[in-house]
């Protein structure tokens, strides 16, 4: 499959998941969650969903648990919203790149103050 198609599939999955997480999930563990990226396997069987979570590490862990328990519901919404040969199983992961970026910004700020 050409890279462009997979990029479009990943972006479509990200958009649909973002909308349904924001609008449909009533789990109190899931607070402010942003879907930052989706990485789908070429055979469309699996999708890694990267999320950032506003809050403490405990709130982040709770949100990931809530997302994992909602995976079946979200897969159903994907199946309805997108016409794919297969609806991938979802694996939620915390996107640490946001934390790394914020830490780098802090270090740069400290360097400028000296």
TIBATOR-413379 format. One record per residue: residue in one letter; chain; x, y negated, z of N, C-alpha, C in turn. Coordinates in Angstrom, 1 decimal. Layout:
BEGIN
   rest   kette       nx       ny       nz      cax      cay      caz       cx       cy       cz
      a       A        X        Y        Z        X        Y        Z        X        Y        Z
...
# end
This chain:
BEGIN
   rest   kette       nx       ny       nz      cax      cay      caz       cx       cy       cz
      x       A      0.8      1.2      0.0      0.0      0.0      0.0      0.9     -1.2      0.0
      x       A      0.6     -2.2     -0.8      1.4     -3.4     -0.8      1.2     -4.2      0.5
      x       A      2.3     -4.9      0.9      2.3     -5.6      2.1      1.2     -6.6      2.2
      x       A      0.8     -7.2      1.1     -0.2     -8.2      1.1     -1.6     -7.7      1.6
      x       A     -1.9     -6.5      1.2     -3.2     -5.9      1.6     -3.2     -5.6      3.1
      x       A     -2.1     -5.0      3.6     -2.0     -4.7      5.0     -2.1     -6.0      5.8
      x       A     -1.5     -7.1      5.3     -1.6     -8.4      6.0     -3.0     -8.9      6.1
      x       A     -3.7     -8.7      5.0     -5.2     -9.1      4.9     -6.0     -8.2      5.9
      x       A     -5.7     -6.9      5.9     -6.5     -6.0      6.8     -6.2     -6.4      8.2
      x       A     -4.9     -6.6      8.6     -4.6     -7.0     10.0     -5.2     -8.3     10.4
      x       A     -5.3     -9.3      9.5     -5.9    -10.6      9.8     -7.4    -10.4      9.9
      x       A     -8.0     -9.6      9.1     -9.5     -9.4      9.2     -9.8     -8.7     10.5
      x       A     -9.0     -7.7     10.9     -9.2     -7.1     12.2     -9.1     -8.1     13.3
      x       A     -8.0     -8.9     13.2     -7.8     -9.9     14.3     -9.0    -10.8     14.4
      x       A     -9.5    -11.3     13.3    -10.6    -12.2     13.4    -11.9    -11.6     14.0
      x       A    -12.2    -10.4     13.5    -13.4     -9.7     14.0    -13.3     -9.4     15.5
      x       A    -12.1     -8.9     15.9    -11.9     -8.5     17.3    -12.0     -9.8     18.1
      x       A    -11.4    -10.9     17.7    -11.4    -12.1     18.5    -12.8    -12.6     18.7
      x       A    -13.6    -12.5     17.7    -15.0    -13.0     17.8    -15.8    -12.1     18.7
      x       A    -15.6    -10.8     18.6    -16.4     -9.9     19.5    -15.9     -9.9     20.9
      x       A    -14.6    -10.1     21.2    -14.1    -10.2     22.5    -14.7    -11.4     23.2
      x       A    -14.7    -12.5     22.5    -15.2    -13.8     23.0    -16.7    -13.7     23.2
      x       A    -17.5    -13.1     22.3    -18.9    -13.3     22.3    -19.7    -12.1     23.0
      x       A    -19.1    -10.9     22.9    -19.9     -9.7     23.2    -19.5     -9.0     24.5
      x       A    -18.3     -9.2     24.9    -17.8     -8.4     26.1    -18.2     -9.1     27.4
      x       A    -18.9     -8.4     28.2    -19.4     -9.0     29.5    -18.6     -8.5     30.7
      x       A    -17.5     -7.7     30.5    -16.7     -7.2     31.5    -16.0     -8.4     32.3
      x       A    -16.2     -8.5     33.6    -15.7     -9.6     34.4    -14.2     -9.6     34.4
      x       A    -13.5     -8.4     34.1    -12.1     -8.4     34.2    -11.5     -9.1     33.0
      x       A    -12.3     -9.2     31.9    -11.7     -9.9     30.7    -12.0    -11.3     30.8
      x       A    -11.0    -12.1     31.1    -11.1    -13.5     31.2    -10.8    -14.2     29.9
      x       A     -9.8    -15.1     29.9     -9.5    -15.8     28.7     -8.4    -15.0     27.9
      x       A     -8.8    -14.3     26.9     -8.0    -13.4     26.1     -7.9    -13.9     24.7
      x       A     -6.7    -14.0     24.1     -6.5    -14.4     22.8     -5.8    -13.2     22.0
      x       A     -6.4    -12.8     20.9     -5.8    -11.8     20.1     -4.8    -12.5     19.2
      x       A     -3.5    -12.2     19.5     -2.4    -12.9     18.8     -2.0    -12.2     17.5
      x       A     -2.1    -10.9     17.4     -1.8    -10.2     16.2     -2.4     -8.8     16.2
      x       A     -2.5     -8.2     15.0     -2.9     -6.8     14.9     -1.9     -6.1     14.0
      x       A     -1.5     -5.0     14.3     -0.5     -4.2     13.5     -1.2     -2.8     13.2
      x       A     -1.7     -2.6     12.0     -2.4     -1.4     11.6     -1.5     -0.5     10.9
      x       A     -1.6      0.8     11.2     -0.8      1.8     10.5     -1.3      1.9      9.1
      x       A     -0.4      2.3      8.2     -0.7      2.3      6.7     -1.9      3.2      6.4
      x       A     -2.1      4.3      7.2     -3.2      5.2      7.0     -4.5      4.7      7.6
      x       A     -4.5      3.5      8.3     -5.7      2.9      8.9     -6.2      3.7     10.1
      x       A     -5.4      4.6     10.7     -5.9      5.4     11.8     -5.7      4.7     13.1
      x       A     -4.7      3.9     13.2     -4.4      3.2     14.5     -4.1      1.8     14.3
      x       A     -4.5      1.0     15.3     -4.2     -0.5     15.2     -3.7     -0.9     16.6
      x       A     -2.6     -1.5     16.7     -2.1     -2.1     17.9     -2.6     -3.5     17.9
      x       A     -3.3     -3.9     19.0     -3.8     -5.2     19.1     -3.0     -5.9     20.2
      x       A     -2.4     -7.0     19.8     -1.6     -7.8     20.7     -2.4     -8.9     21.3
      x       A     -2.4     -9.1     22.6     -3.2    -10.1     23.2     -2.4    -10.9     24.2
      x       A     -2.8    -12.2     24.3     -2.2    -13.0     25.4     -3.4    -13.2     26.4
      x       A     -3.0    -13.3     27.7     -4.1    -13.5     28.7     -3.7    -14.6     29.6
      x       A     -4.6    -15.5     29.8     -4.3    -16.7     30.7     -4.6    -16.2     32.1
      x       A     -3.5    -16.3     33.0     -3.7    -15.9     34.4     -2.5    -15.2     34.9
      x       A     -2.6    -14.7     36.1     -1.5    -14.0     36.8     -1.3    -12.6     36.2
      x       A     -0.2    -12.0     36.6      0.1    -10.6     36.1     -1.0     -9.7     36.5
      x       A     -1.6     -9.9     37.7     -2.7     -9.0     38.1     -4.0     -9.2     37.2
      x       A     -4.2    -10.5     36.8     -5.4    -10.8     35.9     -5.1    -10.2     34.6
      x       A     -3.8    -10.3     34.1     -3.5     -9.7     32.8     -3.7     -8.2     32.8
      x       A     -3.3     -7.5     33.8     -3.4     -6.1     33.9     -4.9     -5.7     33.9
      x       A     -5.7     -6.5     34.7     -7.2     -6.2     34.7     -7.8     -6.4     33.4
      x       A     -7.4     -7.5     32.7     -8.0     -7.8     31.3     -7.6     -6.7     30.4
      x       A     -6.4     -6.2     30.4     -6.0     -5.1     29.5     -6.8     -3.8     29.8
      x       A     -7.0     -3.5     31.1     -7.9     -2.4     31.5     -9.3     -2.6     30.9
      x       A     -9.8     -3.8     31.1    -11.2     -4.1     30.5    -11.2     -3.9     29.0
      x       A    -10.2     -4.3     28.3    -10.2     -4.2     26.9    -10.1     -2.7     26.5
      x       A     -9.3     -2.0     27.2     -9.1     -0.5     26.9    -10.4      0.2     27.1
      x       A    -11.2     -0.2     28.1    -12.5      0.5     28.4    -13.5      0.0     27.4
      x       A    -13.3     -1.1     26.7    -14.2     -1.6     25.7    -13.8     -1.2     24.3
      x       A    -12.7     -0.4     24.1    -12.2     -0.1     22.8    -13.2      0.6     21.9
      x       A    -14.0      1.5     22.4    -15.0      2.2     21.6    -16.1      1.3     21.1
      x       A    -16.5      0.4     22.0    -17.5     -0.6     21.6    -16.9     -1.5     20.4
      x       A    -15.7     -2.0     20.6    -15.1     -2.9     19.7    -14.8     -2.1     18.3
      x       A    -14.5     -0.8     18.4    -14.3     -0.1     17.2    -15.6      0.0     16.4
      x       A    -16.7      0.2     17.1    -18.0      0.2     16.5    -18.3     -1.1     15.8
      x       A    -18.0     -2.3     16.4    -18.2     -3.6     15.8    -17.3     -3.7     14.5
      x       A    -16.1     -3.2     14.6    -15.2     -3.3     13.4    -15.8     -2.5     12.3
      x       A    -16.3     -1.3     12.6    -16.9     -0.4     11.6    -18.1     -1.1     10.9
      x       A    -18.9     -1.9     11.7    -20.0     -2.6     11.1    -19.5     -3.9     10.3
      x       A    -18.5     -4.5     10.8    -18.1     -5.8     10.2    -17.2     -5.7      9.0
      x       A    -16.5     -4.6      8.9    -15.5     -4.5      7.8    -15.8     -3.2      7.1
      x       A    -15.6     -3.2      5.8    -15.7     -2.0      5.0    -14.4     -1.3      4.8
      x       A    -14.0     -0.5      5.7    -12.7      0.2      5.6    -13.0      1.7      5.4
      x       A    -12.0      2.4      4.8    -12.2      3.9      4.7    -12.3      4.5      6.1
      x       A    -11.5      4.0      7.0    -11.5      4.5      8.4    -11.6      3.3      9.3
      x       A    -12.1      3.5     10.5    -12.1      2.5     11.5    -10.9      2.9     12.5
      x       A     -9.9      2.1     12.6     -8.7      2.5     13.4     -9.1      2.6     14.9
      x       A     -8.4      3.5     15.6     -8.4      3.5     17.0     -7.6      2.3     17.5
      x       A     -8.1      1.7     18.6     -7.4      0.5     19.1     -6.6      0.7     20.3
      x       A     -5.4      0.2     20.2     -4.5      0.2     21.4     -4.1     -1.2     21.7
      x       A     -4.5     -1.6     23.0     -4.2     -3.0     23.4     -2.9     -3.1     24.1
      x       A     -2.1     -4.2     23.7     -0.8     -4.4     24.3     -0.7     -5.9     24.6
      x       A      0.0     -6.2     25.7      0.2     -7.6     26.1      1.3     -8.1     25.2
      x       A      1.1     -9.3     24.6      2.0    -10.0     23.7      3.0    -10.8     24.6
      x       A      4.2    -10.3     24.8      5.1    -10.9     25.6      5.9    -12.1     24.9
      x       A      5.7    -12.2     23.6      6.4    -13.3     22.9      5.9    -14.7     23.4
      x       A      4.7    -14.8     23.9      4.2    -16.1     24.4      5.0    -16.5     25.7
      x       A      5.2    -15.5     26.6      6.0    -15.7     27.8      7.4    -16.0     27.5
      x       A      8.0    -15.3     26.5      9.4    -15.6     26.1      9.5    -17.0     25.6
      x       A      8.6    -17.4     24.7      8.6    -18.7     24.2      8.5    -19.8     25.2
      x       A      7.6    -19.6     26.2      7.5    -20.6     27.3      8.8    -20.6     28.1
      x       A      9.4    -19.5     28.4     10.6    -19.4     29.2     11.7    -20.2     28.4
      x       A     11.8    -20.0     27.1     12.9    -20.6     26.3     12.6    -22.2     26.4
      x       A     11.4    -22.6     26.3     11.1    -24.0     26.3     11.5    -24.6     27.7
      x       A     11.2    -23.8     28.8     11.6    -24.3     30.1     13.1    -24.5     30.2
      x       A     13.9    -23.5     29.7     15.3    -23.5     29.7     15.9    -24.7     28.9
      x       A     15.2    -25.0     27.7     15.6    -26.1     26.9     15.4    -27.4     27.6
      x       A     14.2    -27.5     28.3     13.9    -28.7     29.1     14.9    -28.9     30.2
      x       A     15.3    -27.8     30.9     16.3    -27.9     31.9     17.6    -28.4     31.4
      x       A     18.0    -27.9     30.2     19.2    -28.3     29.6     19.3    -29.8     29.2
      x       A     18.1    -30.3     28.8     18.1    -31.7     28.4     18.1    -32.6     29.6
      x       A     17.7    -32.1     30.8     17.7    -33.0     32.0     19.1    -33.2     32.5
      x       A     20.0    -32.3     32.1     21.4    -32.4     32.7     22.2    -33.4     32.0
# end
